[in-house]
Amino acid sequence: MEGVDHLAHERKTAQFDVEAMKVVWAGSKHELDLSDRMARLVASDPVFRKDNRTMLDRKELFKNTLKKAAHAWKRMHELRLTEEEAGKMRFFIDEPAYVDLHWGMFVPAIKGQGTEEQQKKWLPLAYKMQIIGCYAQTELGHGSNVQGLETTATFDPNTDEFIIHSPTLTSSKWWPGGLGKVSTHAVVYARLITDGKDYGIHGFIVQLRSLDDHSPLPGITVGDIGDKFGSGAYNSMDNGVLRFDHVRIPRDQLLMRLSQVTREGKYVQSDVPRQLLYGTMVFVRQTIVADASRALSRASCIATRYSAVRRQFGAQDGGPETAVLDYKTQQNRLFPLIASAYAFRFVGEWLKSLYTDVTQRLQANDFSTLAEAHACTAGLKSLTTSVTADGIEECRKLCGGHGYLSSSGLPELFAVYIPACTYEGDNVVLLLQVARFLMKTVSQLTTGKKPVGTTAYMGNIEHLMQCRCAVKTADDWLNPYAIQEAFEARAVRMAVNCAQNVSKAPSQEEGFFSLSADLVEAAVAHCQLIVVTKFIEKVQRGNVGDGVKEQLQVLCNIYALNLLHKHLGDFLVTGTITPKQGALVSEQLRSLYSKLRPNAVALVDAFNYTDHYLGSVLGRYDGNVYPALYEQAWKDPLNESDVPDGYAEYLRPVLKQQVRLARL
């Protein structure tokens, strides 16, 4: 019970009110209570067990996922859960499944792109799950380049139908979750062709399987694309392949909120602005940023608790060994990840308010902030998912050899999370979109057009291009204004430098192509500034006591100064700070790590995750790690017998020198 004692001692050293920090992390007392209730509901239900997930073969895993989804649907109705409660329940079940795409992509697509009449027809069926849908956009040959999709939807005026067809192998729909074995319907994205003219990519509601026996309908070839990275992980999802052989659907199954085709085959655009679709994109990316904070907080919680329990080296005169968490190298790697989890949580909260603002503006036909909101959410999706994927792997390494065990929870968490770097926009492609927006913003500064939102700092370009950092001591780096000015100056100077170099190229496109690596770095600098700014604002605005604000300040400073340290080259090359000031950053970080150390376990306790949700023997709340590791090992199917299958055929002949050798 040594580990139990270690964590109990750690919790006694906390210098702030953990319960108050739980509310700050959750966003509100209501959100905390809701999460707590749903997490415990899931954890107490044996159907939702997941400790054996990585030991199941693919068929068993998938069937078990279907069982969980059906049981969850049953419990939601029995308990009469609200939509908010049901969403939270699905979150804590913590298993990728077809329902994620049904509720997260299929339903929103119909809501956003369907007419009122279409919504009245399809949404009641989807809400009752009398039909189950997915989002069939990505193809074997095209992902990021949506305009390059090859699936066609050709209007036949003789029958008043669209003919959906896959003309090439690369036009096969590939990757949609829920498609492989479950979905009865899909929103299929295809090239709308009428009267011989291609009008580009549009969405169509297409039935894929019989509602009687679930078999694929005529002309449809559909299946699963195969095993994916990791044990368990995303293999519970039936990512699919789909091909159409001249499949006919009624004309009114074109999603017609933005455009429609008349009975005669004439293409007509509605008066609904196409920009309304961007509102959905902002919402989806906001949820991805929120998911990043949850995944990174989960990994850092496991690594922090285990680092407090684990002892290694340092024993003197028969005394105890040193806690791994006390080693400065461990703190240097781990504490910035805890700080990043908090930073992403708070920028995710801010994105919720941005989504509300964008939605209200769109409804009023005000598109003035749309380009900036699109660039901001694209950049933050890229930044947070990349850092989180790398951070989960770093947490696995921080747990030493035991982190490599499936029972640590970290290999599966890594495997299930890393697709986030690709779906809803490849991270590098998104950063290049941000860079284009930044270049446009820089070019408009001379025209007198005022930058808005997260680019407002560029309006202060004259000062930021000239200013010199005033930091003289390590403690000066605790001044939020000094930090923010340094990040603003770096971002502006990198963006301006890129703009100047692009302008020297024979054409803008050639400039973008040859300078793409520099443009990505400028985009990252801009996105990091957004997160730093929102963290500083959260700390300054926060009306919390009992030591909570002080801990948030420490976390904020660690987040910002660790970034400054990691990207020191950018700050030096742009002349934002001097080498001496860069050295003072390292000095201040060492001091900040010492301040955070007594509170490390309490700060991850504030995430308020149950052992069931964490899914890790190393991250147990009680710290009883070693007995749990030992017990879990004996649950492996390989240990069901003392003598392994194959002993008689393959092992005994070797041991008894009875292997028959072929004569050459």
N, C-alpha and C positions, 0 to 999 in steps of 0.2 A: 504493500500500500504506500510505498515511498513516493510515487508520482502524485498520489492524492494529497499527501502532506505538502509537496512542493507547490502545487497550484493553490492550495488553501493559503499558504504563506504569501504567494504572489498577490492574491486578492486582498490580503490585509494591508499591503503596502500602497494600494491605490490612493491617489491624492485628489480624487474627484468622486462625485456621485454617479455611479454606474447607471442607476435607473434613470437619471436625468439625461445621460448621454444616449441611452436607448431611445428615448423620445426624439432627441436631435437626429439620430441616425434614421429612425423610422419616418420622420417628417411631421408626425403629430401623435398625440396620445391615442386617437382613434385608429390610426394606421398600426401602431404598436399593438394595441389590444386585438385588432383583427388578425394580424400576422401571428400573434401568439396563439390565438384560439384555433386558427386553421392548421398551424404547424403541429400542434398537439393532437388535433383530430386525426391528421394523417399518420403521425407517429404511433398512435395507439391502435391503428387498424392493421391486423396481420396481413391483409391482402396487399398492402402497400410496402411490404418489406422489400429491401433492395440489397441486403448484405450478400446475397448469393448471385447477384446479377452478372458479375463477370465470369461466373463458373458455368453459365448456361450456354448451350449451343444456340445458333442463330434462330432455328425454328422454335425452340423452347422460349427463348427471350422474346420473340415477336408475339407468340401466343400469350405469354405472361403480360405483355404490354396491352394487348387487346382486353385481357381480363381486368387489368387495372382501370383502363379507360371506361369499360362497361360498369364496373363497380363504382367508380367515381360518379358517373352519370346517375346511377341508382341512388347513391347517397345524397347527391345534390338535390334530387327531387324529394327524397324522404325527409331531409332536414329543411327543405324549402329555402335553400340558400339564395341570396341575392346574386346578381351578376358579378358584383365586386367580390363577394365571398367565394363564388365558384372559381373565379380567376385566380384567387389566392390559393385555393385548394389545389388547383392544377399545378401551380408554381411549386408548392411544397411536395407534391407527389414526385417531382424531380425526375421525370423520365420522358425523353423526346417521344412524341406520339403523333398520330394523324390529327388529333384534336387541335394541336398547335397550329397547323396550317388551315384547318377548317375555320377556327375562330379568329385566327390572326391574319389570314390572307384572303380566303375565299369570301367570307362574309363581308369584310371591309371593301373588297373589290366590287361586290354587288351594290353595297351602300354608296360607294363613291362614284361608280360609273354607270349604274343602272338608273333608268327613269323611275318615277313613282310607281307606275304600273308594273314594271319589272320587279321592283322591290316587293310590292304586294304579292306577287306571284311566287317569288323564290325565297324570300327571307323567312316566312313562316315555316316552310319545309326545312330550311337550314337550322332555324332556331330549335325545332323539335328533333333535329337530327334524323328526319325521315329521308333526307338526302345528306351525303357527306361529300364535301368538296375540297379541292386543292387548287393551286395556283400554277398553271402550266405555262411558264414563260421561257426559261432557259432551255437551250437546245444543245445537242452534242457538239455542234460547231460554233455556237455563239452564246456568250454569257453576258459580259459587260456591254458589248455592242448590240443593244436591243434592236437598233434599226437594221441590223444585219440578219435578223431572224428570217428563216426560209419557209416555214409552214404557211400555206396559202388558204385563203377563204374566198372562193370565187362565187359571185352571185349568179344564180341561174334564174332569169326572169320568167322562164316557162313554167317553173314549178314553185316560184317564190321561196327559194331555199338558197342557203350558202353551202358550198361543197368544201369541206375541210380536207386538206390533203398534205401529205408529207412527200415532197417531190424528190428528196435526196436522203441518203443515210444520215448526213449531218443535220438534216432538219428534224430528226427524231427529238422529241421532248426528253430531256435528260436531267435528272436531279430533283424534280418536284417532290417534296415530302408528302406522304399519304397517298401518292399516286400508285405505287407499286402493287399493293394488294388490297387497299381499303376503299379509296374514293369511288363514289358512284358518279360524280360529276366533277367537272373542272372548268375554271375560267381559263380558256386557251387563248394565247396571244398569237395572232397570225396576220399576214399581209392581206388587207381587204382589197379585192380586185372586182371591179364592176365596169361593164362596158369597155373592157380591155384596158382599163387604167388602174395602176397600183396606187392606192391611197395610204399606204403605210400600215403600221402596226395598230391593231384594234383587238379588244377583248370580246370573246364569244363564250356563252355558256353551252357546254357540250356534255351530254350524258355519255358515260364510258361503259357502265356495267348495268346489267339487268337488275331491276329492283325486286325480282322474284327469286333468282338463284345466284346472283352476283357474278354471273359469267360475262366476259367482255362482249359488247355488242358487235354486230357484223361490221367489218371494215376497220376494227380497232385491234391493234396489237399492243398489249400492255404487260409490264412485269417489273420486277425489282432489279436495280442495277448491280446488286451484289454487296458483299461484305465491305465494310469501311474500316478506317483506322481505329485501332484500340479494341479492348475487350469490353463487352457491354456497350457503354458510351452511346454513340449515335446509331448503333446497329439495331436499336429498338424501333427506329424509324424506317418505313418502307419507301425510301427514295426510289423513284420509278423512271422507266423508259416508256415512251408512248409514240406510236406511229398511226397515222390515219391513211386509209386507202379510200379516197373519195367518199367520205362520210357526209351525209346530208343532214342539215339542221334547219329548222324554220328561220325565216328572216328575222323574226322578233327576238331571236336569241343572241343577236349582236347587242352588246351593252350600249345603249343608245342615249345616254345622258348628254354626251358631247357631240355625237354625230350619228346619222342614220342613213339608211338606204331606202328609197321609196319603192313601192310595188313595181314601178317601171324600171328600177335599177339606177335611179339618179342619187348621187351622193350629196347629202345635205348636212352642213354643220349647224349645230344648234347655237343659240345665243348665250349658252352657258360658257363662261371663260374656261379655257383649258388649264389655266393656272390653278384652278381648284384642286387638281390632282396633286399639286405640290403639298397641300395640307396633309394628305395621307402620308406622303413621304417623310415629312417632318415628324409626324407622330410615330411612324415605324422606327425611324432612327433614334428618336428620343427613348423608346423602349429598349433599343439595343445598348445605348449608353447606360441606362439603368441596370440592365443585365450584366454589363461589364463590372459595375461596382459590386454587384452581388457575387459574381464568380471570383473576383480578386479578393474580396473580403473573406470569402469562404476559404480560399487557399491560404491566405495570410493568417487566418484564425488557426488552422491546422498547424502551420509551421511555427507559430508563436507559442502555442500551448506545448507542443512537443519540444521545442527548444528550451522551454522552462523546466520540463521534466527531465530531459536528457542530461546526464552528467558525463564529462569526458576530460581526462587529464587534470593536471593542476593540484592533485592531492599532495599534501605535505604532512609528514609525521603521522601518517595513518588517518588524516582528516578526510572530509568529503571531497570528491572531485568537483570541478567547476561546472556550473550550469552552462550549457552551450549558448544560452541567451546572453550570458555575461561577456562573451568574446566580442570584441569590437568589430571583427570581420563579419560576424553574424549580424550584428546590429546594422552595420553599413549596408548590408544586402537586404535585410528584412524590413527595417523601420520605414524606408521610403515606400515600400509596397503597402504597408498599413496606411501611410499618409495618402498614397495614390487612391486607395479604396475609398477613403473619406472624400477626397477631392472629386472623384468621379460620381460619388453619390450626390454631392452638392451641385455639381454642374448638370447632373441629370434632373434634379429638382428644378433648376432654373430653366432647362429645356421644356419642361411641362408648361411653365408660364409663357415661354416663347411660342409654343404650339397654340395656346389659347389666344395669344395676341395675333398670330398669323391667321388663325381661323376667323377671328372677328373682322380683321382687315379684308380678307378675301370675300366675306359675305357682303362687305360694303364696297366691293370692287376697287379696293385700295391695294395695289400690287407694289407699292414703293419699297417695302422692306423684304419682298419675296426672294430676290436674288441673294441678298445677304443671309437670310435665314436658311436658304438651301445650301449655300456654301458653308455656313457655320455648322449645320447638322451633319453634312457630309464629312467635314473635317474632324468633328468630334467623334463620329462613328469610327472613322479610321484610327484616330489617335488612341481612343480608349480600348478598342478591341485588340490592337497590336500590343499595347502595354500589358493588357490583362493576359493575353496568351503567353507572352514572354514571362510575365510575373508568376503565373501558375507553375511553369516549368522551373523557375528559379526557386519557388517554394518547395518543389519536389526535391531539388538538389540540397536545399537547406535542411532537409530531413534526413540526409545521408542515405545509407543503403536501404533503410526501412521505408523511405519515401518511394522506392521503386516497387514495393509490394502493392498489388491491387487493393489490399485491405487498408492502405493508407488513404485511399480515396483520391489521391492526386493524379495518378495516371489516367483514370477514367474522367476526372474533371477536365484535365487537359485535352483529352481526345474529344470530349463532347463539346468543348468550348471553341476550339480553334477554327471550325467552319465559319465562325462569326467574322473572321478576317476576310472572308470571300463573299458570303451571301449579302444581299442588299447592297452590293457595290464592292468590287475589289478595292482593298485599302489604298494601293498605290494609285489606281485610276481615280479614286475619290480625291486624293491629295492633289492630283493634277487638275481636277475641276476647281478645287479651292484656289490653286495657283493662278488659273485663268481669271478667276474673279478678282484676285489681288492685283494682277497686272492691269485689269480694266479699271479698278479703283484708283491705282496709282496714276494711270493715264488721264483720269478725269479730274485729278486734283488741280490741274492748271486751268480747267474750264470753270472753276468756281463751284462745281457740284460737291455738296457736302457729304462726306461718307457717313453711313448710318450704322446703328447697332454695334456689333463687335468690331467694326472697322473705324469707329468714331475717332479712335486715337490717331489715325492717319491725318485727321484735320489739324493736328499739332505737329505736322511734319517738319516745319522749319526748326522748331526747338529740338525735336528728337534727333534730327540729323546733326545737330551741333553740340548737344549737351554732353557734359562729362560727369561721370559718376562721382558723387561727393563722399563715398565711403572711405573712412580713415582707420576705423578699428573694426574688429570682428563683430562687436555689438551693434555697429551701425547697420549691419545686414539684417537686424531685427526690425528695421523701419520699413513698414509695408510700402511706403511711397518710394523708397529707394529701390526696393525689389521690383515694383510695378514699372517704374521708369526704365530700369535696366531691360526688362522684358519687352517693353514697348519700343525702345530705341533699337534693340537687336532686330525685332520683327520688321520695323520700318526700313532699316538699312539693308536687310537681306532682300526685302521686296523691291526696293528702289534699285539695288544693284542688279537684280535679275531683269527688271524692266529695261534698264540701260543696256544690258548685254543682248537682250532680245531685239531691241531696236537696231542694233548693229548688224543683225543677220539680213541676208538678201530678202527674206520675207518673214512675216510673223510666225507662220507655221514652221518654217525651217528653224527659226530661233527657239520656238517651243520644243521642237524635237531634239535639237542638239543640247539644250540646257535643261532637259527634263529632270535630271538628278538634282540640280541646284534649285529648281522650282519646287520640287518636293520638300527640300529642306526649308525653304522659305514658308511653305504652307504649314509644316510642322511647327515652326517658330510662332506663327500666328495662332495656331490652335492651342499650343502650350500657354500662350499669353491669355487666351480666353479662360482656360481652367484656373490659372493662377489668379486672375482678376476676380472670378466668381468665388474662389475660396477666400480671398481677402475680404470681399464684400460680405460673405457669410459670417466670418469672424467678427467683423466690425458691426454688423447688424444684429448679431445674436444676443438676445436678452436672456442669458442663462447664467446661473451662479454655481455655487458648490464646486468650484474648480474646473467646471466644464469648459468655460471660455478659454481658460489658460491652456488646457490640453489641446483645444482646437487651434489656438495660436501656435503651439509647438508643432502640431501636425502640418499646419499651413506653411510654416517656415521650412520644415524639413522637405515638404513637397517642392517648394519653389527653389530652395538652395541646392537640393540634390540635382534638379534639372539644370541649374546654372553650372554646377560642377561637371555634370555629364557632357554638357554642350559648351564647355569652356572655350573651345576653339572658335565657335560662332561669336561669342561675346568679345573675344580678343581680336579676331580678324576684323570685325566691324568697328573696333575702337570703342565699344560700349563700356568696357572696364579695362583696368590695367592688370598685368600679371600679379602685382602685389595684392590688389583687391581680390583676385581669383584665389590667392593663397588664404586670404582671410575668410573666404567662403568655407574652405575645408576646416579651418579652425572653429568656425561657428557651428558647423555640422557636428563635429565631435562633441561640443557642449550640448547641442540639442538632443543627440542620442542619449547622453547621460540623463537629461531631464525626462526623456520619454521612458527610459528603462523601467522605473518602478511601476509604471502605469501600463506597460505593454499588454499584459494578460487582460487587465480590466478593459482596455480599449477594444480588444477583439471580443470580449464577453458582451460588449455593448451592441454587437451585431445581432445578438439574441437568437442564435441558431440552435436548434435542437440537435442532439446527437444523430437522430435519424436523418435530418436534412444534411448535416455535414458528411455523414457516411464515411467516417474515418476512425480507425482504432487509435491513430496517433493524436487526433484532435478531440478526444473525449473530454467532456466538461470536467469529469472527476479526476482526470489525469492518470487513471489506472491502466497505463499503456501496455506494460509487458505481459501481464496475465491475459489481456485481451488479444494481443498478438499471438500468444501461444495457443489460446483457445481457437482463434480463427484459423490457424494453420491446419488443425485437425478436421476442419469442416470441408477441406478440399476433397473433391471426388477421388483424387489419386490416393488418398489415405483411407479409402473405404475398405481396403484389404492390405494386409502386411506384405503379401507377395503380389507383385504387379502382374497385370495381364501381360502375356507375352513371355513370362519367365520360362515356361516349359519349351516354347518354340525357339526363343532367341538368346536368352541369358544363360540357361543351364548348359546348353551345348558348348558355349564359350568357356564357362567355368570348369566343365568336365573334360575339356579338350576333345570334344566330340563333333567339332565342326567339320563337315565333309568338304574337302578341297577338290576343286575341279582339276583334272589332269590336262596340262597344256600339250 
